[in-house]
Amino acid sequence: MEFVLVTLGLLAVGAGIVGWLWITAIAFSEGEVLWGVGCLLISPVCLVYGFMNFEELKIPFLLLLGGFLGRLAVVGIAMSLGA
């Protein structure tokens, strides 16, 4: 069970990183330097930027949100199992 939790945790982290980098790259490419710097330094800013531009950033926003929620789920399961 521990192997499964570690694997799911790594997948969640990977999805979150991909979504974070994707949103950050789009913020910089659209000339919004302050949003890009904010996304680099304070990762929850990516959630705000992704939500504000949801039509354009559906996939990276859902990756970032899914990664965050996936990590919370893995931690919750691990705590309930006493791992």
Summary of the structure (lengths in Angstrom):
residues: 83
radius of gyration: 14.4
end to end distance: 9.5
largest distance: 47.2
contacts: 242
relative contact order: 0.21
helix: 84%
strand: 0%
